[in-house]
């Protein structure tokens, strides 16, 4: 059964509006936004929507009309793969066009590589839920079968200019044969799979080798939950 996003969040994570530790309800809600017009000026591999809207301000009155372009690429799910018996984490490395474009800025050193260390991830199709996506992507990208799953979080990736959100999980796998190059030919994927002990992954974090949000979040979460998760899954 495919769960609607809100139902999935209530069941597995709690949802952004019910986050752990939140003691107050949001001050303002979607009912405090007046949509004047929505148009789609670009529709290609991804698409861009232009919103004209007004929203209530904290003082209580409606603010002036604003125009914002929003990058639309759907919602996604990702997972850090972990073998508790071998105590190994599975990562992937692949080329990212966005990282290549960012490297042209003055904020990156000349030796910055657009081949990023990541966790497996994929876009959620209409007939899928986040858990189904990570099970599929683990096979396609890393040749690993996910067994148990632990939810980590659900967050907005770049809410200033995109609607995309990311579900993050940790998945139990057998990493004894993890490695090699994988990916779908029809999507021009060229993905290197490799395993490292947790301490090596934590060093990658501290040195800045891991530099994308979903992988940073998942690995930092694992850093906190490593021993608990290993004990739990080794008994399973």
C-alpha positions, 0 to 999 in steps of 0.5 A: 500500500502506498501511503500519502506523504502526510500519513507516511510522516505521521506513521514513521517520523511525525512530520515537519509540523509535529517535529520532536521537541517542538513546543509551539504550533506554527505562528502562521499557516498556508491559510495566511497566503493569498495566491494571485497567480501561478504560471510555468515559464519553463518546462524541460528536464525540470521545470520552473513555476512562477508564483505571484502571492501575498502573505500575512506578516507577523504584525498581522496585516497582509504584506505586499504582492511578491513574485518568486520563481520556484524550481520543481524537481519532485520529492526524494528519498535517500538512505545510508546503508549499514551492515551491522555484522561487518560494521561497514557503511556503504557510500556511492560516488558520482558526478554532479552537474550542480557541483561542477557549476558551483566549482566555478565560484570563488568559494571552491579550491582548484582541487574541488571535485564534482564527483561527490561522496553520497548515500543512495537516493532517488525521486519519488514517483506518483505510485511510490512511497519513500520506503519503496524508493530507497529499496529500489535505489539501493539495488539500482545504485549499490546492488544491495538489498535493504532489510530493516529500515530506520527513519532519520528525518524529512526536510526541505532541501532549499526552501528559498527557491525549490519545493523539493523535500528529502526523506532520509533513512538508514537501511540494514544491508549485507555489504559483503559484496558491495562495490564496483560500478553500477547505475542505469545505462538509460539514465547515463548513471556511472556510480562507484560503490564503496564501503568504509568503517564508521570511523572513516566516514566520520573523518570524511565529515570532519575533513569536509569530503562529504559536502552534500546535505542528505549525506551530512545529515544521515552520517551525523545521525548515524554518528549518534546512533551507531552503537544502538543500531548495531546492537539492535540489528545484530540481534535481528 
